[in-house]
Amino acid sequence: MLSQHQERHRRAVQLKQLEILKEIDALCQRHHIPYWLDGGTLLGAVRHGGFIPWDDDIDIAIPQEEVKHFVEYAQTELPPHLFMQTPQTDPSVRQPMLKVRDRESFIVESCDDFSRPYAKGLYVDVFPMMSYPSVSRRFVKCVVKEYCRASAILCAQHYYSLRSFCEFFWFGARKYWFYFLWVLAYAFRPHNKYISNILRHNGYGIMHRRDTIYPLGEIRFEGHTFAAPANPDAYLRDLYGDYHKLPPPEKRNGHAVFFLEEL
């Protein structure tokens, strides 16, 4: 029954998310804030001309140094039904993510915590992007993935127990050790060639050459034009490898457990 509900509502959910993206695009254009379609949204634009048919979210990327301006403008200029969700604007959020949420809809994901009253409307994910040092991809995968793993465990819901007490110190130490290695690399290696997600969002240890992103181009997505990396093919190969190959049917699932496009 749940899968039937998702199939009936997925397209309406996608179109509502598209409207959020259009508002973000207009805001960024007004204030000359660079952004680009990222992740599965860019993949959908290239491979399907719009959403991946089974997808239920939108991803964009913004340079880290522009995020502060984006958040400030979004809080005052987005329509009233949209909410700029950050750890500061919605303190009950456990994960330190940036999302533009729709107040008049509802989405449930497996990681949601219903003991916390944070906003749970449909959203567009906003991923800050930072410069990376010129180090090997093997170093990035090792250090960044381990940092993300430790951070995710520390951010998860914990209950008082000997195990959680030990985890706090073990993963806390690992987090700061891998961050220390990253700081060393950043201090002693040039960092004008590569760019990727800020550390806590880069669980796969991906990095892109800067010249695959800039100068930004454009791409059609659901009949509208949005900003995109200069070389979408190279960008997507960094993320997915052979991105033209469809996943097997059993893996063609979205992120949501349940959603409603209208409350």
Secondary structure, 3 states (H helix, E strand, C coil): CHHHHHHHHHHHHHHHHHHHHHHHHHHHHHHCCCCEECHHHHHHHHHHCCCCCCCCCEEEEEEHHHHHHHHHHHHHHCCCCEEEECCCCCCCCCCCCEEEEECCCEEEECCCCCCCCCCCCCEEEEEEEEEECCCCHHHHHHHHHHHHHHHHHHHCCCCCCHHHHHHHHHHHHHHHHHHHHHHHHHHHCCCCCEEEECHHHCCCCCCEEHHHCCCCEEEEECCEEEEECCCHHHHHHHHHCCCCCCCCHHHCCCCEEEEECCC
